[in-house]
Structure formats: C-alpha cells, structure tokens
C-alpha cells in the first residue's frame, strides 16, 4: 500500500518526532506511562503508514458492499436509508407493551424489538411456581397465542420488522408470530424480522437455557430449515456478542466468541444437509457498543472482515450475501450508572455514534434510567431522539465508513482480527465451541476479563465519571421510575386460566402428543408440530414441558 522509499522517509521523520516527544515529556509528562484500549490493547502515541505497511486496499478493505466487507455490506449504506431504529421494549401485560410499541412507532421508530419476561424466556407459564415475582418484570409475559395476538393488535406485521430476544423457546415464539400473521391475513412469506435463537451464548454468559446442547442445536437447525422454505425474509438467528460483552468480555473476546458460536451453528446446519449459500443469507449478529469509541468502530469492521473470510475459506461459501455479517447493535447496558444517571445520555450518544460509524444495520439506544428501573416514556423518547439526531443532524450518515484510512483505525481493525483469530484457533483445538463451553474455557476467559476491568475501576486506573471520580455530594432529584404493578401477575394468571377453560383441550392434547413423538425422532422437523400446538392454543409452558420431558434440562458446569 505504501512504497518502500516513502516508508523510509516516514521512519526518518518519526525518529525526529521521537526526539521532540522526549523533550516534551520531560517537561510535561503524559497522563499515563502506558495507554491501552478498554480491552487492554496497547495504544501507541501516534500512528503512521508504518503501522499498516502490509495492507492491500482491495484485499483488506475494498469498496463498501464488496468482499471482505470491511467497509460495510451495502454499497451506499445510509445514503439510501438510515439504519433501523429498533428500541427494545416490553413489560407487564401484552396490552401495556402494545401501547408502548404504538407510542414508539408514532415517535418515529422504524422496527419493533420485543423483550420477554423471565418466565417466558425459560419456558414457564405465568402460573408456574417458579414464575412468582417475575411475571412482566423484565419484559412482557407471553403464555399463549392469545397473548401474542394482543401484543401485536393493530400493528400490521407486513409493514414492520420485528426482533424477538428469545432463545431456548425461540421456535415457539416464532410459531406464535407466524400464527398472528396468518390471523391478520399476512402470509409467512411476507413476515420479516429476527429471533435471537442463540443458545450457545446462554450457556456462556446469560443463563436462560432450558435443554442440553444437542437438542437445543436441533431446534435451531430445524428453525433454519423451516424458515428457508416457508419464511424466507426471516433472520433465523441473531448470534449474540452483546451478552458476552455484558458479562465482562473484552472487545476481542466479543468478536472471537461470537464468531466461534456462528461457526458452531453453521457446522451443525451443514451436517444436517443444509446449504450455507442459502441459509447463510439469513444469519444475523448482535453486538454491544461499549465506551472505547475508536475500539468499537474497529471491532465492527474486524468482525465483518473475519466472518466473510470464515464463510468463504472454511465453509466454501460463494454467495456474497451469505458471506456478509449483518448486525444489530445495542449500546452497553453494563456502562450505565445509577450515580448521576443523566451522564448515561452522553455515554449512549457516543456508543450509538460508534455503532453508526461501524456500519450497523439496526440500533437500540439504552435509556438513561435503566440502571434504576425499566425506562419511562420520557427516557425512551430521549434514547430514540439520540439516534435521530445522529442520523439527521450529525452528517456522519452522508458517506460510507468515514473513518476508513485512519492509520489507527486500520491498525486496530487488523489487531482485533488477529487476536480474535487466535481465540478461534484455540477453540478449534479444544474441539469446537460446544466442547469449549463444556470445559469452561470460554466462561473462564470472560470471568478473568471482567475481574481485570473491575479491578481497574476499583483502583482508579479506569475512570467511570460520577462513580470513582467526579462524584457529586448532591445529585439532585431522582428521575421518575417506572414500576410494574404487582396486579399484572394476577391479571395474567386469571387470563391464562380462562384460556385453558374455553379452548379445545382435546385438540391441545393431540398436538402435544404429536410433538412428543416428533421429539423422539431426530429426522422430523419440530417446527411444524410446534406451530400446530400453538394454533391449538397450547401454552408455551405446556410445549416446553413436553420437550423438557423428552430432552431433559441443562445443568451448568460451575467454573471457579
């Protein structure tokens, strides 16, 4: 990329610069002896062509929309259409969440993102004993197709795309969504959106798993196959680095472990006879946008390039669309502070800007009060307006990959990719991601990184404004807090009992028995059987109950 003579001239000039620096530092020392990114990557004082001397533009960057997609998966990116502004929302009952969705759409949101409560995430109905105290708390309670119908009442499913953060019971909630579409007169072929459906990161970082890895992977592959044939616009998985980062990983680990999860899913699908040139188009990813602005931009670029190489070189994928890493981004919940919560507005704005400069396809911006409670309508509006100001006022959406060519950005992109490749090789050597998880390798790496970061905060090496520096004795009034009414659980359980009393219970029993038979035969795709049970108004808990009996439940290996 740079001629030898030019590099020699730069090296000579650098030597002169270094002499000037010595005198400057002797007179006015730098703030630290060594500087690093939040993830611990050493950062030089200044970057030059020397740092990227081996880079080849067409090989390593190329134009936007061209392999290896370092500069983005779309030739014109936001000059055509801005990213999807998809605010994650859901709480209480389906009726309450429906009102919040309508409000967000009225405010200019361009896609929906559903948060489910904890019982729904782990396959229990609202009246199950373990659900007590959790119904509607961290998301919306969905027990049956009736709840899903209520959730999307008045929202045309052929006009919006919907993302659902659901994993172990993902096939069930997708079936409910398909059934709601049918009731609206919207065919499965018209539906667009994403189910997270990423069980491996649940074992690693989040914990809302139900079944052991083997049957869980079967459910995921069955969903791939079903949607490839019947729901072609649906993204069948959102391979999530977000929760890995929230658990304390570095940026490099987020890239490495997320893509290693992706490799495991593609491997499983290929072994099941599916074509990665086809299902690869419907894979999507989900990343965190953390505080180190430039590291995050480089992270997104490195992830795109590395995944393109993996799909092409490892799986022989020739379809460019199946080589592309398309991703949703959420700003970092773990960076939000209960102290001086208004500071979170600034944090979120910077994180959102990093995601945009990194070329995200859709974005959720956290609300400033989320370290205290579920967001209020006011805080949600501020979060959405943050995206709109970036999109319509900042000018950063006017050109594609505007930080490309920065010596630091390009070097850091290369370095994140290099270190991520080392992690992936280690995981391969262990026998793949499932084995690495079972051995506790991935969890241990994240735990060590989380400990190092927290120690840096405790010792004052890593500044968190308002927490370990610039504290305020008087922080003013606490913002308004959204509280979920305890009566929500009572209402939900009452509605559930009424449904069970009036539905055709013989039909429910028949569909559940057919599902049980299918669960015992790995050659049968489970999704059509789940869809039949859902349409009969079998509850999520009943469906998961059958699968629990047939598949068993996963028990975590504790890593110390």
N, C-alpha and C positions, 0 to 999 in steps of 0.2 A: 504493500500500500504506500510505503514511503521509500524513496531511493536511498541507497547507502550513503551517498555524498551528503544528502540532506540530513540524515541521521547523525553523521559525524559532526556537522555544523551545529546541530542541536545539542549534542553531547558537550561540545566545547563551550557553548553558551551556558549550558547547565552548570558546568564547573565554575564559571564566573558568577552565576547566580548563587551557587552554594557558598561562595566566599562572602558575598553580600549578606546572605542569611546568617552566617556565623557572627558577623559584626552586629547585626540587628538583634539576634537572640541574646548575645552577650549584654547588650544594652537594655533590651526589653524581652525577657523570657516569654516563651509561649505558655498558654494556659495549662498544657499537659506535656509530659515527656513523650508520650505516645498517644496517637489518636486512632480510634477504631470506629467501625460502624456499630450499631446496637448489637449486631450479631457477632462482633468480635473480629471482623476482618480489618487488618491494619490499613490505615489510610495515609498515603504519602502527602507531603506538603503541597505539591503541585504535579499535575500530570501533563505529559507531553506525548508526541508521536512515538517516543521510545517505548512507552508502556504498551503500545498496540502495534508494534512494528511488523508482526507477523500476520496481521489481519488482512484478509482479502475482502473487498467490499461485496462483490457478487456472491462469494461463497458464504460469508459470515453474516452479512446484513441483507443485501439485495433490496429491491424495492418493496414497498408495502403491498401485501397480498401475494407475494412471491416467496417460494421456499428459500430459506428455512423459517420465514415468517417472523424474524426478529423484530421487524418494524411494524408488525400487525398483520391480521388475517384479511383485512379489507383494503383494496387499493386506495380508497378515498376516505376511509374511516368516518370521522364525524362531520366531514364536509357534506356527506349525503344525508345522514340522520344522526342525531346525538345518541349516545348510549341510552339504554332503557333505564329509566329511573324507577327502581323497584324497591319500595320500602317494605321491609319485613314487618308484618303486623299480625296480630291475633291475640285475643284474650277473652276470658269469660265464656259466654254462650255464642253460638253461631250468629244469633241476631245482633249482638253487640259488635262482633267482628265485622259483620256485613255492613253495619253503619260506618265503621272505621274505614273499610275499603272504599265505600262510596265517597266518603269525605276526601280520601287521598286522591281518588280519580278526579274529583271536582277541582282539587288543588293543582292538578297537572301531572300527577304520577302516570307513568305510561305502561306499567305492568304490575301484577299482584305477586306478593310473596307471603305465604301462609306459615304462621308459627302455630304449632300444635302444643297442647298442654302435655305434661309429663306422662300421665296415664295413656294418652293416645300414642305417644312416641314408643312406649314399651308394650303396647298391645293389650291394655286392660280397659274394660268398660268403666264408666264413671262410678258405678255402684260396687266395684270390686273393693274389698277391704283395704288393699294397699294404695288405692287411689285417694283415700280420705285425706283431706287437707291440701290436695294438689289439683283438684278439678278447676280448670280455667285459669290457673295461676300464671304460668309462663307462656301460655298460648291458648288457642281455642280448643274446647272439648268437642271431639267428633267421635260419636259412638256408632253411628249408622248412616246409611244413605240419606235418611231423613234430615240429619244434621247438616250433611253436605249440601243438600238441596236448599236448606235455609241459608247456609253460608254464602251461596252464590245467587241468591234471589235477586232478580233484576239486573244481574251482571251478565251480559251476553258473552258466552265463552268462545264464540267465533271472532270476537273483537278484541279480546285481551289475551296476553300470555300469562300463565300462572306458574310460579315456582312454589314447590312444597318441600319444606325442610322435614323430611320424614325418611327413615332408614329401614329399620328391621321390618315394619309393616308397610313398606313403600308400595308394594304391589296392590295391597288392599285399598289404600287411599287413592291410588291411580284408578283402580276399578270404580271407586265411588265417583271420581271426577268424570270418567267416561260415561257412567250411567246418568249423571246430572246433565251432561251434554246431550245425550240421547233424548232426555225428557224435554230439553229446550229445543229439540229439532236440529241439533248440531252433531254431525257425524264425527266419529273418532278421527277420521282423516283430516278434519278441519281443526282439531284441537292443537294448540301449541303451548309449550311450557317445559318444565323440568321437574323431575323428582330427584331429591338428593341421592337416595338409594345407595349410599356409600357405607357399607357395613364395616370395612376394614379400619377406617379411622375411628369407628365407635369402639372397637377393641383397643385401639391405640390411645385415644385421647378423650372420648366423650362419654361413653358408658351406656348409651341407650340401645344396647343389643338385646336380642331375645335368644336366637338359635345359635348353635355352634357354626363354625366357619363353613363346613361343607354344604349343609342345606341352605345356609344364607347365600352362598355363591350360586347355588342352583336357582334360588328365587330371582337373583339379579340377572343371570343368564336367560332364564325364562322370560323375564321382562324385556330384555334386549330383543329376543326372538319375536315375541308377540308384537311389540311396537314397530319393529322393522316391517312387519306385514300389515298391521292394522292402524297404527298411529304414527305415520311417517314423519310428522313435524315435531314429534315429542323428543326432548332430550332425556334419554333413559337413565342417565346417571349424572350426578354432579360430584365429581371426585374432589373431595374437600381437603384443602390445606388449611382452611380457616381455623378449624377447631384444633388442629395440630399446633398452630401458632398460638392460639389462645391458651393452650396447655403449657406453653413456655418454650417452644422450639425457637431456634434461630431462623432467619430468612432462608439460609441454605438448606437446613433440615426441612423446612416447609416445602420447598421445591422438591427435594430428593424423596421424601417420604410420600408426598402426594403423587409424584410420577411413578414411584415404585408400586403404589396402590393401583394406579392406572395400568401398569404392566400386568399385574396380577389379574385384573378384570379382563383385559384383552386376551391374555393367555387362556383363561377359563372359557371365554366365548369361542376362541379359535378351536380349542379342544372339543367343544360341543358342536363343531361343524359350521359355525357362523363365519361370514366373510368380513374381515376387518375393513376392507374397502367400502363396505356397506354400513355396518353398524358404527364404524369409526366416525362417520359424519355426525352421529347423534351423541357422542361423548361430549360432556362439558366439564368444566372445572370451576372451583370456587376457592378464591384466595382472600387472605387477610391483607389489609393495607395498614401498616404499622407506622411508627413515628419517624423512623430514619428516612427522610423524604427521598433522597437520591438512591439509597439502597433498595427501596421499594420499587422505584421505577426500573432499576436494573434487574431486579428479581423477576418482574413480569416479562421482560424481554428475554431473559435467560431461560425461563420456563417454556416460553413459546418455541424457542430455537431447539432446546433439548428434546421436547416432546416430538417435534417434527422429525428429528433425527431418529428417535426411538421407533416411531411408526414406520419410517422408511427403511431403516437399516436392520432393525430387529424383527419386524413383522412383514416386511416386504410390501408395504402399502404403497400403491402407485397413484391412488386417487388423491389429488391435492387437498380436497375438502376433508378427507379422513386423516390427513397429516396435521391439520390445524388444531391448535389449542385455543378454544374459545372459553372465556371465563367470566364469571360474575365476581364482583368484589364487594366485601363489606369492610367498613372501617373497623379498627381494632377495639373491640369491647373491653379487652383487658387493660387498655390505656386510660379508660375513663376513671376519673377520681370523684369520690364523694366530697372531698375537700375542694372548695372553690369550684363548684360544678360548671360555672359559666366558662371556665377555661377549656372545657371539653368542646365548646363550639369551635374554638381555634384549632384544637387538635384534629377534630373531624374534618375541618376545611382543608387542612394540609394533607391529611391522609386521602381525602377524596381527590384532591388535585394530583397526588402521586398516582392514584389508580387511573385517572384520565390520561395523564402523560404516559402511563404504561400501556394504554390501549385497551382498557376493559370494555366488555360488551354490555354489561349492566352493572348497576351500582346501588348499594344501600348505604346510606349515611346514618350512623347512630345518633340518637337524640341525647342532648347534653345531660339529661336527668336519669339515664339508665343505670348509673352506679347506685341510684337510690331506689328506683322502682320502675315499673312499666312506664313508658313515655305517655305524656299527656298530649292532647291535640295540639297545644301551642308548641311544645318541644318537637313534635313530629313535623309541624309546619316549618320550623326553623331548619331542621335537618334536610327537608326536601328543598327549601329555598337555597340552601348551601349548594346543592347540585345545580340548581337552575342559574344561580349567579355565575358559577364556573362555566356552565355551558353557554350562556347567552351574553355574558358580560366580560369575561376574562380574556378572550381571544385565543385561548390555548387550543380550541377545537377547530381553528381555521387551517391548520396544517397538520400533516401526519407525522407522528413520532418526532416532535420538535427538539428533543434533547439528543437525537442521534448525532454522532460525530463529536460529541464531547469526549475528550480523552479519558476523563474519569468515568463517565457513564459506560463507555465501551469497554474499558479495562475491568470495571466492576461487573458488568454483564458476563464477560469472559470468566472472571474469577468465581462468580456464583455458579456458573455452569460447570466449571472444572471441579469444584468441591462437591457439588451435587452428584456428579458422575462417580466420584469416589465412594460416596454413601451407597449409591445404587449397585456398584460393583460388590461392596461388602454384603449387601442384602442378597445379591445373586449367589455369592459364595456360601452364604448360610443356607441356601435352598429356596429362596424366594420370600416374598413378603409375608405370606401366611406363617411360614416356619419362623421367620424373624420375629413376628409378633408373639408366637407361641413361646419362643425362647426369651422373650422380654427385652430383646436388643433395642428395638425402636423406642419402647417406653423408657428404658434406661437413659438413652441419649437425650430424650426430651426432658426427663427429670433433672439430669445434670445441667442442661442449658438453663432451665428455669431457676435452679438453685444459684447458678453463677450470676444470672441477671438480678435476682432478688438480693443477693449479697452485695452487688454493686450499688443497688439503691440504698440498702441499709448503711453501707459505708460511705455514702455520699459521692461515689465515683460516677454514678448515673443520676443526673438531676431529674426529678419529677417536680415541676413547678407547682407550688402550693402544698406539696406533701413533705419533701425533705429539704426544700429551700423556698424562700419567699412565702412562708406561711403568713397567714393573717390572723391576728387575735380575734378580730371581729369579722366574720364572713358574711354578715348581713342575713336577710331573711332566707330561709329555705324555700326552694321553689315548690309550687303546688305538686302534690304527689297523687298519682292515680292508684287507687286501691280497688281490688276486686272484691265485690260484695260476697260474703260467705253464703248468701242465699243462692248464688249461682249454682253451687253443687246440688242443693236441694231441688232446684228447678230442673236441672239436667237429669237427675235420677228419676224424678217424677215423670218427665217426658219419656225416658228410656223404658220405664215400667209400662207406660201406656202403649208404647210401640209394641212391646212384647205381647201385650194382651190382645191387640187387634190385628196383627199380621197373621199370615197363613203359616202357623208353626210346623205343620206337616211338611210344607214346601221347604221351610228353613232346614228341617232335619234331613230331608232328602239331599239338598245341595251340600250340606256339611259332610254327609256320609260319602258322597261322590268326591268331595275334596280329600277326604281321608284316604280313599282308595288311590287317588292320583298321587298323594304324598308318598305312598308306598312303592310307586313305580316311577323311577327316575326318567323314564322315556316320555312321560306325559308332561306337557307344559301346564303348570299350575294356574296361570293367569286366567284362562277361560273359566276354570272351575271357581276361582275366587270371584270373578265377575258375576257368575250365576248366583253365588251365595249372597253377594252384595245386593243384587237386584231383588232377591227374595227378602231383603231387609234383615239378614243375619247381621249381628253386630260385629264390630272389629274384635272385641274380646272373645266372642264365640269362634270366629275364624282362627284367630291366633291360638285359642285354646286347643283346637283340633291339631294345629301344626306343632304346638308345644308337646302334645301327647305323642306325636309321631317322630318329631325331630329331637326332642329334648331341649334343654336350656344350657346356655354357655355360662361357665363359671370362670372368672378372671384369674389368671396367674399373677399373684402379687409379686412385684419386683421391688426389692429393698436395696 
